[in-house]
Amino acid sequence: YGVNSGKIYPLGSCTMKYNPIINEILAGHPKITGIHPLQTPESTQGILKILYNLKKNFLEITGMDDATLQPSAGAAGEWTGMMLMRAYHKDRGELDKRTEVVIPDSAHGTNPASAIMAGFKTVEIPSNKHGMVDLEALKAAVGPNTAGLMLTNPNTIGVFESQISDIAKIIHEAGGLMYYDGANLNAIMGWCRPGDMGFDIIHSNLHKTFSTPHGGGGPGAGLVGVKSFLADYLPVPEIVENDGKYSLNSDKPKSIGKVHGFHGNTGVSLKAYTYMYTMGGSGLKESSELAVLNANYISKQLVKERGYSLTYDPEKPRKHEAVISASKMLEETGVSALYVSKKLLDYGMHAPTTYFPMIVPEALMIEPTESEPVEALDSFIVALKEISDLAYSNPEEVLSAPHNTAVGKLDEARAAHPRTICLSWRKYCQLSAEE
């Protein structure tokens, strides 16, 4: 599966957009690949300038004041952001009491993990009937122990948190910081900025919004931006510019230190830099516009079909992704979201994200991105319509899928069980002997 194959890659919350080949050409240029990270700043002025300008572009897009390029993935960016939050409260002598990070029930799973790894406790708050943060629940959750709030906007069901100013006010008045999970930044580029919403810290997944490959698990990059009052805590070394000359500064006593070797995944950063300059400001804005249009086109068509529905204000427009529920289909036919996804493989299409976010029953999380033409969207819609028709007429055809793949329906319990999973040649030989 791949975006270049001509088939939609609707993996929700992953922003599987087209990665322009020019990005790869430039990142693979000998003048780039021949640079060694231990070279002196005097001999690497070109790449330092590129990385410095990438940071400037990122700050303009997000509305932040300073940033680090070091984190090598989204979750690494989250953890870095949490460590910055920790350093801020420690510097103010409040770390002993500010131990709690508030997180909505719709959050990405890495949010609580990152907060806990940074030494915080997490406090979960529910979404309201509109799929947004419940303000009354938020007010009840915050207090003198609040270190901050982690939030995605638009959130994971594709709904924009329209009360974001009120949310920021509640957190700031309690003495906490606002953290922006930038996984969904592709929905708002050029239209609004996290820094203007009241966020103090942000990470952005370059391998999502800025078209660098997901690469089968890596490499990625998770730039972290902050407001000026947090800049002293950013990782070192930082790239600084003075009269057109670029150097590295490690003289930051309050810094949280290094979070990655050298300057992060520089090749990934270069691809994002190329994408930004190729698209330009107007192009980035248009990409967000088309991503939102595509997601709403799919959702409006799918809810017309039996078994599919939108939860949380179905008439309200979504942003970059739509979370379709197949709960009615399961109730009426016995076909769950899992088997809808398995059957979709028979059409040569990658399945959407399933069962996330967990606040949507039988969730099919669909994010088409701006890359997909209407023909690809229509073929995806037709496939899901045909699967719906099959579920109601011949459910066993769906429940036994896939049929057209190299490997058919798997025994998932056996495939994932510690006794049968093969992680080494020795384990394979042992299992073969037992059989």
Order of alpha helices (4+ residues) and beta strands (2+ residues): alpha-alpha-alpha-beta-alpha-beta-alpha-beta-alpha-beta-alpha-beta-alpha-beta-alpha-beta-beta-beta-alpha-beta-beta-alpha-alpha-beta-beta-alpha-alpha-alpha-alpha
